[in-house]
Amino acid sequence: MSRRALEMQARRRVKRLAEGVESIIPVPPTDDMVPEDALVCHGNAATMNLHDIMYKSITTSDYFRNVCSKLETFDEAVDEIYNSVVHLEPFVPNTPNEASSISCLMFRMFCFRLNESEMLRLLNHKDSPYIRAVGFLYLRFTAPPGELLDWFWDYLNDDEPIVLRLGKHEETPMGKWLRDILLDPKYFSSRFPRIPVLIEQQIEKTLSDHPFRPGKPMEEESNNEKDYDRKPERDRDRDRDRDRDRDRDRDRDRDRDRDRGRDRGRSRDRDKRSRSRDRDRPRDRDRRDYDRDRGGSDRKRDYDRRDAAAREERRDKKPRERYYKRTTGTLI
């Protein structure tokens, strides 16, 4: 489409909005507009990690454009869930992927970017199980995989009945449905975000160790059974930080030990050198004494040579003096 055509399309849309023919489509806030206390969205914060077909069917749905777009507050959206949602299927049955009311209202809730207190209000709501189901679906699509079990834990034995499919009045306990959406990546004809393999194995093991027991609070099981080792993601992060700090401390201790080893080696070398110097001192002293003694004997020999030369000179001089006296008195 050319730039001119896009501009004309935009002008026509602005005109329809001014006349009230078209409503403004709600969208999730951008990163700089997300409230500070909003729950973390793991993955694509623009599409809520929805499957492409499901995302397009919601954003193009007449119900989402004309009804959900007029819901301005959290409480208004909760009232609409109470009045409109009667099943959990993502698409209206017998339609070509038309988004159902629960899908549209779940995405409208995501456009509000709920905080923890609002999410707890959904999960513990007493008026309708479908209000609670919207909260659980919101978490299944957006929560970090490591925190899913923490959010769902207290409700895994919930026996409140809920209808999954429209037209089939087969009721399923809420806790059993929660276990299904944790273990099954399929959400009817759509899909949930993938859970990493290690976390998925941990969830499977935990749920197999704690089978569904309707009406029994999971808190009692977690207190009575000592083999339960589930930890929140935040606690695991703290454990990782502690392990990282311990590794740094160990590295510092190793460096310190290495430095101490070097210092000990240097001190040993100094001790060796000092011992060798101590051993060399008597040798030097003996050498000096030897040189001194040797020098004294050399001086003595020099004195003896000078004395011998003086005697020789005197011996030569005496006959001359005698000869001088005997003759005319002149020295020849």
Summary of the structure (lengths in Angstrom):
residues: 332
radius of gyration: 50.2
end to end distance: 147.0
largest distance: 175.6
contacts: 837
relative contact order: 0.06
helix: 65%
strand: 4%
